[in-house]
Structure formats: structure tokens, C-alpha cells
Amino acid sequence: MGGSLQFYGSGTQSGSFQVDSSASLLFSDTHSITSGATFTGAGLVGIEGGSSTFGPGVSIPVARVNGGTLIASNGLTITGTLSLLGGTIAAAGVLSTQAFSISGGAITGEGSLTLAGASSISGGTLANTGEVHFAGVTTWSAGTFSGTGRAYVDAGAQLLLTGAATNQRVLSRELINNGSLTWTNDGDLAFNNGTLINNGAMLIDSNVSTPAAFRGGGSALLRNNGTITKRGLAAFTTATDLSFDNPGILAVEGGAVTIGATPQVSGTTVFGGDWRISGGGSLAVTNVTSVRAIVAGASLTLADSGAFSAVSTLATLGGSLNLENAGGRTLTPFGGTLTSTGSLRTGRGSTLNLTGAFATTGTLTAQLAGANTSGRVVATGGASAAGALVIELAPGFVPGDGDSFAILSGATRSGTFSQVTFPPANLGINFSTSYTATQVRIETAAGVPGIWTGAGDGRTWSQAENWAGGVVPGPGTDVFISVPGSPTILINENAAARSITSDEAISVLGGARLEVTSGGLSTINAPFRVLDGELIIDPSATMTVLGAFVNADQVLVHGTLEMFGGGVQTGTFTLDPSATIDLGRTHTFAATSGILAASGAVLSVSSGTATFSGSIAPMVDLAVASRASVNLAVSYTLRSVTNSGLLNLQSNTLSVTGNYTQTSTGTLVIDLLTDSRFGNLSAAGDVSLNGTLTLTNSAGFDPSNPSYYFFTLTLITGAHVNGDFFGVDAFAPAAGSFLVRREGNAVNLLHNIADFNNDGGIDSADVEAFFYAWESGFAWADANGDGGIDAADVEAFFATWEVGGR
């Protein structure tokens, strides 16, 4: 229909309405729209007066309530926009709309409301007793949230509080923000028996007016479990009779924030919460003028010119106080001494000036940034050092040779720190702590051998100019390589180190040898390649490679090699009896690869997938972890196998000279190519079974072919076979079923044609399935395998069926 059609009388509607985009269908008086009614098109369906009841399952493209009552008896779906200008929407079930606009009227009833798209609330009342879910972007400029059901800003959704300063927003129900709530510039929020719980991100951003949260009647609570950020120049206040509970983070980045009442800051103590004041922001708590203690679990950060004036009398720090680019901050501790058992951090550009004494048994952190910009504590009284000292470096700052930094000063100095943590040694700087009568100082010295500077060509290991002090590392040197630009370090002459810690790729080439000597722990956070040469890992040495590992030549392992970044291997690995290779991510061992090993060497696959096509020495012990998969592309003989992951034999033979053990998380995969070529496992020792057996037919083998009706395949043999598979996952033959059975010291696979419907039982259903196949002339009804479908097949089938199959 086009134009406008309005029903003024009462009636029941159960048919179909097509309302074109420029048309409207309006209801007045009393109407019943049954569940059989349909509305199509993009036009408007409006309620102008009276009472219209919509039955279950009704869907409307565009709806408007301008008077009267819309009753959703058991849910209602608006696929487009729902507008409430006046009147009432009484909902039961779920009222769902893609977009919503309310400027007057009320939503009542026990139903729930879901707003999926862009919505606007500029007046009216949400008073339903069911839940409200804001699932898209909703703007709330005026109006009331009441009712007993909770209202949620869903994860990923946004609720925007904006509008003129004269607008009134009233919260009289519980509103829970699990997404994003943004309160910009104008208008207040009145809590009238209302609760706002922020579990996500809440932003208060105002440069114009002074937004406020105040008690409009009854109880009032603003609880922050997530992060509330205040930006903009305007102030923000919460009324003194509104409780502000802050177990989460309050970040004041601009403007003056005044909190009326909070359990986290009371009397002279900060009991909890994470308070972060930065930029030009300031924090004040009504009736709190002197903070003397910050207890364990509470945290305060003052950055830039951010201010919390009450903290100027702080005397006991059990929690955390962090100064970041805060300039000079002066505290006059109550009682004359600031005692810290918690964490005090002075970041770059921050000096804590104490009019009194300082004593720490907790953790003191100082960030070095330069002679006059490093973090420090300066006390007019005595300075007592104990506990832990942590030294950081400001981003981009590297001290020079002979630099000295006073990080703690007092009229006198006593005590020493029991634990000191310096920046990582790969900077090429030596750090040390010195104590004088009045100070604790940090001294620096020039770099030590083993630190890569890249000052030469930036690539060649053997070039002395690339190393701190101009010394190429030797067998006893711990090497650190971490520089900008991500170069590849080239080893084209013989080299050695006790350990290598590198964020850069390393390649061995030109026939060179790299030896990692005994006792070293090496970590390569980038690719490592043996392209033309040799890598030797000595006994008790461990090398962990987190980037891709490529061996195209020779690797000799006397200790442990952990290849956790995957890789393609075409070269040879030689393992001592006590050596271990551990694999992670995706590894491919090509046909040209080889693993040569003495008895007792371990090949472990901890995670990812490893596929083997090359040779593996029969002395190797294979261990497959629960998160790992191993594919054997050829037949192998191994000393022992422990399978807690997935071991795929494909159609190959795995011979074990010792024991095979499969745990409850293990899976053994066997591929049946034909009845004579299939994967199988034989062990000279014991076979212990658990977990799962999986049977595949990658080439389409089906024992329903008459040639295979009754056959037995021996899949597993051992000196003793213990336990059993917890489950068998096999492909389904066209007719009959598989039976996996442990018989003596073997595990056999049997195919049974009498189980014709493949349900695991021998009963009348198999007779019905056989006769259907026999009457249809299907090949698998040839029960005697003579090539024809005739009465002889019936006799052959029943001969097996009557004895319960084979």
C-alpha cells in the first residue's frame, strides 16, 4: 500500500500488510494483531491511540507509538526503527529493535528491551521490569531510566551522555556498563534510587560546563570496577550524599574532580583504589584534607602537574606511590618521617622533596634520564635504605661511561639495599651502586665484551668494531645482541660463546662453525639458520630458538636444542646419548634430512606439528606431548615411543625396539590403503594402550567390496599388549562394521558384513538393510563374493547373521 491507512474502529488483524516506504498504517482504538499477521515493506506502522496487542512472533519494519498503548504480549521484533513519542509500550518477552528513539511516553511491563543499533533517548521513561540491553550506540540526552530490571551497556556497545546543560537525566534503576560510557560537556546525572556500575571504560570529557553526579532522592551509588577517565578543563563533582565506590581506576587527566564520599579514601587514609592524576587535573575528596597513610592494595600516581593536595602530609606508604614527570613534589610527613613498606617510584623528571626523614624497607624505583632529570628522593632529615632498589632507564636514554646519579639523598644516609635490579646487560653498560655518608648513587662504566653495538658494518660477527670494547666474543663470553633495524648477524668464520641472547636473526654460512659452550643458556628471539656450516651445542648447554630454525647442513647436539619457532630441515642433526631436541610449531624434515643419534637421545615434540620424511636413527626415543602432532611419512624403527598427542603412521610401519606407551590424551592414526597395505605398529617390548585409535582411508579403500567382506588386519603387536583404546574413530564402510579387538599380544581389526547397517549390533535391522541392498542390486549385497546378486547371497548373509557375525 501507498499513502496512509488508519483504523479508527476495533478489530483483529491476522493477514498480511505491505507498507511501502512512503506509506503509513496507523492503529487507533482496540486492535489485536495475531501471530499470523505479517508486515513487509519499509513504511510506518503507528499506534495513535487506544490499545493494540501484538501476538508472538510478529515482526515490524518501522514502528511508532504516538499515543495509546502498544502491547507486546510475548515479544516483538522491530527490524528497523522504533519511535516512542508519547503513550505507552507494555512489553512481555523480548522487545528487540535495530534502532530506537524515545522523546516521550514510557516503556512498561515485565519484558526485556534490546537496542541493537543507533538509538536516541531524549525524553520519556524506560520503566520496564525486565532487562534493558544497549547493544549498539545509544545517545541519552534526557529522560528517566527507572524500573526494577537491570540496564546493561553490552561489551562493544556505547552509551553517550550528551545534550544541553538544562537537560535532565535521571537514573532510578541499576545501570551496568560492560562496554563504553562517554559523558560529554553538558548536563547532570541525577541518582534517584539509582546505581551506576562501571565494569568497562567510562569517559567524562568536558571543556564547557561543570557536569555533576548528584543524589536526586533515595539511595545513590556510583561504583567503578573498570576505568573512569576525566578529561577536559571543566570540573566534575559527585555530591556529598552520593557514594562513589572505586575499586578500579580513576584517571584524572584534566579539570578539578571532587569526590563527595568514597570508602577508599576516608579520614586520613587511602584504603584502596587506583588513583591517577595527570596533566592539569586535580583530585579532592570532601572532608579529607590530610592523607597520612596509603595502605597495601591502594595506588596513587601523580604525573605532570596533576595534584592531590591532601597527600602532602603522607607519612606511611604501604601501597604504591608513583611520580612520573612530576617535577619537584614536596611532602611534609605527619610525625616527621615518611616510612615506606610498599612501592615508591620516581620516574624521569620527578623529585620527591621531603621536609623530614625517609625510611624504606619496601621497593624504591628510580628512573634514570640524565644528570638533572632522573627520578630521586631528597630528604631534609635522614635517609634510611633497605629492601629492594630497581633502576629503570627512560625510553631512549643510555648512560655514558662514568656517569653518576644520586637517587636517594638525606642529611645523613644509613643502611643499604638488600636487592638491586639494574637494566639489562645487553645495553653494553655496567651499573653499580655506591653509598656515601649522605647519598645512594648509581654509577656506570663502559661496556664489556659480548655486547653487540653494530658500530662496524652492523652484520659480521667476526668484525671487532661491531662489539663493545672492540673485542670479538670467545668461548667463555655471554653474548647480547639487540639493536634497532633488525639486522641479520652473519657468522662466516669460526665463532664461540658461552651463551647467546639475541633479538636479531643469525645465519651460519661460508663453512663456518658456531660453538655454544657448556653451561650456557641461549635464547634466540628471531630466526636462526645453518645454511653452510655447523652449529655445535656442548654438554649442559641449552639453546632455545623462538624464531624459525633452518638446518641445511650440520647441527651437533651434546646438550639441548629447543626449536620452538618451526622450520624446514634439509640437513643432518647428530645427537649424543644425553642430548635432546625439542620441537614446537610447524616443522618439516625433508627426505634429505637425517637425525643421527646414539642410544638414549630424545626427540621431543612439545607442541605444533612435525612431519618426518628423512632418516631417523633407531636409537632415538620419541616423545609426543599432548598438544603436539607427528606425521611419519615413511616407515621408521625407533628405540621407544611415548604418545600423549597425535601420532599419524599413515600407511607406514613403526617398529619399536623397546616399549610403546600411549596415554589417555594420545591418538594413534592408521591409514588403510588396501587390505594388505596399511599403517601398523610392532614393538619388541611392551605396548601400553589408552586414548584413541583413528582409522582413515585416504585412497578410498572400502571393505564393503566383496573381496574384503570378512578380513582380519593385525594393526599392533608387542611382547605384551596391555590396556585398551578408550575410543575408536573409524571411517564408515558402505556395509558392515569394524571391530577392533585385542587378541593375545596383538590388536586386530575385523570387518563384519553381518552388521549390515553398521550400528554395532546384529539384529533384524541388518536383515532389512541387506534386503534393501539385495533388491536394489547394490554391489555390497554380493555376500558370497561371486560377482552376482542372487539367492546364494541371501544364504551366505544369513549363515553369518545367524551366528551373530564373525
C-alpha positions, 0 to 999 in steps of 0.5 A: 500500500501507498499513502496512509491507512488508519483504523479508527474502529476495533478489530483483529488483524491476522493477514498480511500488510505491505507498507511501502516506504512512503506509506503509513498504517496507523492503529487507533482504538482496540486492535489485536494483531495475531501471530499470523499477521505479517508486515513487509515493506519499509513504511510506518506502522503507528499506534495513535491511540487506544490499545493494540496487542501484538501476538508472538512472533510478529515482526515490524519494519518501522514502528511508532507509538504516538499515543495509546498503548502498544502491547507486546504480549510475548515479544516483538521484533522491530527490524528497523526503527522504533519511535516512542513519542508519547503513550505507552509500550507494555512489553512481555518477552523480548522487545528487540529493535535495530534502532530506537528513539524515545522523546516521550511516553514510557516503556512498561511491563515485565519484558526485556528491551534490546537496542541493537543499533543507533538509538536516541533517548531524549525524553520519556521513561524506560520503566520496564521490569525486565532487562534493558540491553544497549547493544549498539550506540545509544545517545541519552540526552534526557529522560528517566531510566527507572524500573526494577530490571537491570540496564546493561551497556553490552561489551562493544556497545556505547552509551553517550551522555550528551545534550544541553546543560538544562537537560535532565537525566535521571537514573532510578534503576541499576545501570551496568556498563560492560562496554563504553560510557562517554559523558560529554560537556553538558548536563547532570546525572541525577541518582534517584534510587539509582546505581551506576556500575562501571565494569568497562571504560567510562569517559567524562570529557568536558571543556564547557560546563561543570557536569555533576553526579548528584543524589536526586532522592533515595539511595545513590551509588556510583561504583567503578570496577573498570576505568573512569577517565576525566578529561577536559578543563571543566570540573566534575563533582559527585555530591556529598550524599552520593557514594562513589565506590572505586575499586578500579581506576580513576584517571584524572587527566584534566579539570578539578574532580571532587569526590563527595564520599568514597570508602577508599579514601576516608579520614586520613587514609587511602584504603584502596583504589587506583588513583591517577592524576595527570596533566592539569587535573586535580583530585579532592575528596570532601572532608579529607584534607590530610592523607597520612597513610596509603595502605597495601592494595591502594595506588596513587600516581601523580604525573605532570602537574596533576595534584592531590593536595591532601597527600602532602602530609603522607607519612606511611606508604604501604601501597604504591606511590608513583611520580612520573614527570612530576617535577619537584613534589614536596611532602611534609610527613605527619610525625616527621618521617615518611616510612615506606613498606610498599612501592615508591617510584620516581620516574624521569623528571620527578623529585620527591622533596621531603621536609623530614626523614625517609625510611624504606624497607619496601621497593624504591624505583628510580628512573634514570634520564640524565644528570638533572632529570632522573627520578630521586628522593631528597630528604631534609632529615635522614635517609634510611635504605633497605629492601629492594632498589630497581633502576629503570632507564627512560625510553631512549636514554643510555648512560655514558661511561662514568656517569653518576646519579644520586637517587636517594639523598638525606642529611645523613644516609644509613643502611643499604639495599638488600636487592638491586635490579639494574637494566639489562646487560645487553645495553653494553653498560655496567651499573653499580651502586655506591653509598656515601655518608649522605647519598645512594648513587648509581654509577656506570662504566663502559661496556664489556665484551659480548655486547653487540653495538653494530658500530662496524658494518652492523652484520659480521660477527667476526668484525671487532668494531661491531662489539663493545670494547672492540673485542670479538666474543670467545668461548667463555663470553655471554653474548647480547645482541639487540639493536634497532633495524633488525639486522641479520648477524652473519657468522662466516668464520669460526665463532664461540660463546658461552651463551647467546641472547639475541633479538636479531636473526643469525645465519651460519654460512661460508663453512663456518662453525658456531660453538655454544659452550657448556653451561650456557643458556641461549635464547634466540628471539628471531630466526636462526639458520645453518645454511653452510656450516655447523652449529655445535651445542656442548654438554649442559648447554641449552639453546632455545630458538623462538624464531624459525630454525633452518638446518641445511647442513650440520647441527651437533647436539651434546646438550639441548636444542629447543626449536620452538619457532618451526622450520624446514630441515634439509640437513643432518642433526647428530645427537649424543646419548644425553642430548635432546631436541625439542620441537614446537610449531610447524616443522618439516624434515625433508627426505634429505634430512637425517637425525643421527643419534646414539642410544638414549637421545630424545626427540621431543615434540612439545607442541605444533606439528612435525612431519618426518620424511628423512632418516631417523636413527633407531636409537632415538626415543620419541616423545609426543606431548599432548598438544603436539602432532607427528606425521611419519611419512615413511616407515621408521624403527625407533628405540621407544615411543611415548604418545600423549598427542597425535601420532599419524603412521599413515600407511607406514610401519613403526617398529619399536625396539623397546616399549610403546606407551600411549596415554589417555590424551594420545591418538594413534592414526592408521591409514588403510590403503588396501587390505594388505597395505596399511599403517601398523605398529610392532614393538619388541617390548611392551605396548601400553594402550589408552586414548584413541585409535583413528582409522582413515582411508585416504585412497578410498579403500572400502571393505564393503567390496566383496573381496574384503567382506570378512578380513582380519588386519593385525594393526599392533603387536608387542611382547605384551599388549596391555590396556585398551583404546578408550575410543575408536574413530573409524571411517564408515564402510558402505556395509558392515562394521569394524571391530577392533579387538585385542587378541593375545599380544596383538590388536586386530581389526575385523570387518563384519558384513553381518552388521549390515547397517553398521550400528554395532549390533546384529539384529533384524535391522541388518536383515532389512538393510541387506534386503534393501541392498539385495533388491536394489542390486547394490554391489555390497549385497554380493555376500558370497563374493561371486560377482552376482546378486542372487539367492546364494547371497541371501544364504551366505548373509544369513549363515553369518547373521545367524551366528551373530557375525564373525 
